[in-house]
Amino acid sequence: MNSRRWTARFVGLTLVAALIAPAGATEIVAPLRIVVRTVSGATITSARVTLNGIALTAADDGAFLATRAGAVQVEAPAYLPAEYTWDGAPGRLTVNLAPRPVFALHVTGGTAANRWPSMLAIAARTAVNALVIDLKDESGRVFSLTPSGVAATVGASAPLFDLSSRAQAAHDAGLYVIVRVVAFQDPIAARAKPSWAVWNSATAGPYNKAGQWFLDPWDPDAREYALKLAEDACAMGVDEVQFDYVRFPDGYPQSARFDGPTTEPGRKEAINGFLAEAAARLHPSGCAVAADIFGFITSTPGDGGIGQQLEELAQVADVLSPMLYPSHYSTGWFGFSDPNAHPYEVVSRALADGQARIDDAPAVLRPWIQDFYYSSSQVNAEIRAADDREVGWMLWNALSSFTEAALPAPGILDFEEVSSTTRFEVLPNSGFWDVPNGYLFEKEIIWLAQEGITLGCNPPANDMFCPSRSVTRGQMAAFLSRSLDYPDGGATDRFVDDDASIFEDDISRLVAAGVTRGCNPPDNDRFCPNNSVTRGQMAALLHRALPGSPEIRAVVDFVDDDDSVFEADIEWLYSRGITHGTSATTFSPTSPVTRAQMAALLYRALAGKGSG
């Protein structure tokens, strides 16, 4: 029997090798696995985890590993932070981050310059806790000087206020600061830099429609312009950059020319790629990336002809802000002849559609709602709809003239009460998080790990076993080679398809021992190391690998192996009590072998436990 132990393996919390902290620190018997998720269970890939102020790096499976006791701090853009003090006990820390409650007002460039105190005053009197400040609006003008000075290159610099001082003043008042950057609708840049613009071959000039001039979402210089402004804003102290008009122009003619494909996949690639690049550049500074989207996008499966597909956007942006203006929905939407007369229902149903589609994504859904052409009761109905769905909201008014009577007082909204949570769990006896105490094959999996036949499925942590994952032929070669201590295969190299496999040596050992013949009879010059092992193939491999032993029970005649080349192998396995079959009369010879089934088969075969 193989008695090897792999030095990093621990089972049932009994150490094979301890991880020792520096002198004077708590001795750690096993790393703490830190998993960061949303309240609905989606993994937050943008999370930043520190231990005693030192950043931890996420493993391939997205989890973080702490190897010394201390203060764990978890943050992610657009979410509330969480803290946990770890005493060094082995286990798993699940951190569920709650979306940051944001109740915001739209602040135009002119308002930020001339009516700034009034915005702070409204926030002080109401539940408003955030401001969305226009850095660059639909006019193409940039209203604050920025470190890069990029706006001057297109003649768009129109400084009215200093963003750094406004951000600091807002933070001093306890407010979250968002800047709005209109990305691809830009009359100034389109005329100053025609090569950046969508080109209209019919007019031989930049494309425009109804006063809107669009930059090409594929053009690298157009993208860089918006991204550089976003980086500047982060450097000036804001918390979030919201890209508006992050889309293709709607209803563009055939004469419109772009630098990349304009099929639906092409449009989505351009917009998703832009937002992904924004996240890569802004997240290191702690800034969240938000995208304004058309309201109907929450309720339609495609990209709306503009590159905005909800599920895909939710994988690259931290915040999605659909413009849920009831006045913008036409007759028939949500069953209403006049959607504008139903502010609560329209906002609620649009949010319900969107939430159902992105519940397993890390993005926060936070809508724009209208504060124009509405009474205070109608605006308040929209706010209540958002709060009932436990999302924040942002009030849009093009002139920053708000209906203060519609705004709740502080402490009234349910969503104000959300908080992030932490939950510590002790590692199961198996040493694997996905093999809980009492699991059907717990005993067999523990034995497999103790014998060093497998470590786990998620190196370097190796604290997951993946019991339902199918086993490949290459992995099976390694399991048998380790289990039976086969000698070196020497120069044996029968197969042409295993030279790049990490299991080549194990495969050679099996060839030398006469256990495997190949996967492509009659030539048998291929092993197919990446193919899943079927239950029939497993029977044959074990039959050839194991020494003969007295039968312990009669042969069974499974009804589904009569045409299988592995029928004799299957009957041999059954006679030794190594397999039970998948039912009293079936073996399922063509089904893949799972890792849990593999553990059971090897345990019965090698530990001599029979069928139990």
Secondary structure by P-SEA (a helix, b strand, c coil): cccccccccccccccccccccccccccccbbbbbbbbcccccccccbbbbcccbbbbbccccbbbbccccbbbbbcccbbbbbbbbcccbbbbbbbbcccccbbbbbccccccccaaaaaaaaaacccccccccccccccccccccccccccccccccccccaaaaaaaaaaabbbbbbbbbccccaaaaaacccccccccccccccccccccccccccaaaaaaaaaaaaaaaaacccbbbbccccccccccccccccccccaaaaaaaaaaaaaaaaaaccccbbbbbbbbccccccccccccccccaaaaaacccbbbcccccccccccccccccccccaaaaaaaaaaaaaaacccccbbbbbbbbcccccaaaaaaaaaaaaaacbbbbbbbcccccccccccccccccccccccbbbbbcccccccccccccccaaaaaaaaaaacccccccccccccccccccccaaaaaaaaaaaaccccccccccccccccccaaaaaaaaaaacccccccccccccccccccccaaaaaaaaaacccccccccccccccccccccaaaaaaaaaaaccccccccccccccccccaaaaaaaaaaaccccccc
